[in-house]
């Protein structure tokens, strides 16, 4: 038989296949198998879930031809046996098997060690459980975390602490890399929320019950009742067992546990967990994995496989991350091979130098394509069982989120979520990613929590420390002002207004607070108050009680309560009684004021005379009588005793306005004269803070108080002008001696001290107004919860009236008048009245203008009537006489148009003018009628 012939189509197919084969051969053929390592503890809560998840993931990858095509993924797993030493050995053995990537390790401690190895061998390390935030990409470039860093978990805990307004927590942790790294991140996160770790309770790894008991006993002696537990499952469950015996799981305690406990709860059958009764009321975090059909199918597959293999524990969130880690490696290998890279290993010359060693380190090979594989893994971007699997610039997952659980009964319930995107919420993070981020405090929300002791009331988070040490309270002992605070030897002898308020507030607290008063100062010289506040910051004192002003620099060192009394700086100056004078009645007004007032009296009199002269007989007569009338009317209005009545509307209007002005002038004169006759004059001439600053005179202040710093730093007064004073006697002596005799011109001090001082010495007065506003409060160490509770107690004292009663008990001395209106009265000047005078003058001028317009209008009508009446009279005597009269009138000036006639017209009575005008009009009408009758008939 002859050889079979190839048809043209078949030939084309073979040629195309040969071409593809040649291309693959040129780029390097894909390997049939690629080895991937896995490193974790098989027999552990995380390991049991992760082992089966990794096996299922490898099976799913090999079954999916769209990922690695003809290349099979081979898994090489090593058991670390919960031992750092054995885990490191197992990791080195894994490196001998030419793996291109390692899934794991589970332990952060082993992660630190093995990361140094993979850095040299260029093998990427993808850990699904090593959450220590100190495993950073900058130090370990080949380490990739495929789960969430504890950096985010600690930020979630800090948000919970801030949400409930707690300020201090006790951190209970395993003293290894994992525990220390997490607690360090917790401290930073709390500091950003203005909270802190008040006590670190470190438990050595693999500790027995007695060691844990000692650590918890010391933690229980501290004031914080917010416990944050960051441990592993074995040690963690022992912690709660011991805490229950120490009665630390009772009402008032708060326990916040990291995600290890959630893994334990998820891995245990419902109600099967031993010690479930010991963890009631806990808040637990769990890594959030979004809900999806793929996740539900995997859970079913995992449960079926677990039953077939006899695995009794359940699946937890770490199993999901382990599954996604395998898929991330498979996708990275696929991209690595698609780019034509080869899986080759080479020896490291440095390892050959140790051939004499029995460790056989020369078997460790360097993955030649490790850098390219790392870059492909960092570009991972797919949706897995946990949600979006994508790495940010810091090589952390881009959307870290946690479920927040509340343990109760035989399980736990979801009370909210935390995400790095929007903080705390009751909505799933997936729904929030579609909205703008909102991490404001108003938007933060969680569902109600059942706390330890089956309580629904949010614990306050702290109690007074049960360590047998009373509260160390510093009390300043001064040389004077004993009403405020005083003390002798021993804490029982401390008394005073401030101390009584403190004791009353302490009694209102719902818990006992033993106090030990520590007196500061010898009673002869005032202690420095800023130094006492510094002792609180240095932990030499727990609190300070006394007359402590709440000022800016002190709030940086200590926490202050609500002010229990208002205070502010005022000026005290000496005063003296003004000497009597025979001319004291002239002092209420200045000379300028007297002159203008007299001129205005005369001006108003003239205006009223002009307005009334034509209509009112009382304003007419001889020139001498009219001048006397003007003067009498003007000045008699000062006493409202004028006898002339005004008849015209304009006159009455002007008089009403003028009488109002006179009322103001009389009242001001009376008040000013009374003040001058009873006034006390300032002997220094200082009237306020501005005047005091510019005077250059010496200023007294109370030694030890903040006043000195305020005058120097805020008001820029040279220190050489300031004189320190300690006692009330020194105050009075310095003011009496004055600036010219070694004393001071004035004293600047807080109002409560000044009130006490003035109750003893009435020859001094407060000058000006209070120019600062402060208050006195009790000082505590920064972030001390006692400050907030004492503030609430002070408000209760204020609302009940007890605060005022305590004040009245101590300030019983009658105080001198501090009314500064009696100090330094001055004469009233034109500046105080020029507006009133201006209005009055304008009204007078307006009335005159209306009057003259009316007069001119009358004069015009009067002139017209007279001009019309004269020709008629001429006609009556004949034409010749009329012509003669016309010639005579042309020869002389017009009599009616002269200014003299205008004045004469104004001087006439208005009634007479009206009668004349009426008569002339009547004559004109009669002449017109007579002329019409004398006309001839045509």
Secondary structure, 3 states (H helix, E strand, C coil): CCCCCCCHHHHHHHHHHHHHHHHHHHHCCCCCEEEEEEEECCCCHHHHHHHHHHHHHHHHHHHCHHHHCCCEEEEEEEECCCCHHHHHHHHHHHHCCCCCEEEECCCHHHHHHHHHHHHHHCCEEEECCCCCCCCCCCCCCCEEECCCCHHHHHHHHHHHHHHCCCCEEEEEEECCHHHHHHHHHHHHHHHHCCCEEEEEEEECCCCCHHHHHHHHHHHHCCCECEEEEECCHHHHHHHHHHHHHCCCCCCCCEEEECHHHHHHHHHCCCCCCCCHHHHCCCEEEEECCCCCHHHHHHHHHHHHHHHHHCCCCCCCHHHHHHHHHHHHHHHHHHHHHHCCCCCCEEECHHHHCCCCCCCCHHHCEEECCHHHHHHHHHCCEEEECCEEEEECCCCCECCCEEEEEEEECCEEEEEEEEECCCEEECCCHHHHCCCCCCCCCCCCCCCCCCECCCECCCCCCECCCCCCCCEEEEEECCCCCCCCCECCCCHHHCECHHHHHHHHHHHCCCCCCCEEEEEECCCCCCCCHHHHHHHHHCCCCCEEECCCECCHHHHCCCEECCCCEEECEEEEEEEEECCCCCCHHHCCECHHHHHHHHHHHHHHHHHHHHHHCCCCHHHCCCHHHHHHHHHHHHHHHHHCCCCCCCCCHHHHHHHHHHHHHHHHHHHHHHHHHHHHHHCEEECCCCCCHHHHHHHCCCEEEECCCCHHHHHHHHCCCCHHHEEEECCHHHHHHHHHHCHHHCCCCEEEEEHHHHHHHHHHCCCEEEECCCCCCEEECCEECCCCHHHHHHHHHHHHHHHHCHHHHHHHHHCCCCCCCCCHHHECCCCECHHHCHHHHHHHHHHHHHHHHHHHHHHHHHHHHHHHHHHHHHHHHHHHHCHHHHHHHHHHHHHCCCCCCCHHHHHHHHHCCHHHHHHHHHHHHHHHHHHHHHHHHCCCCC
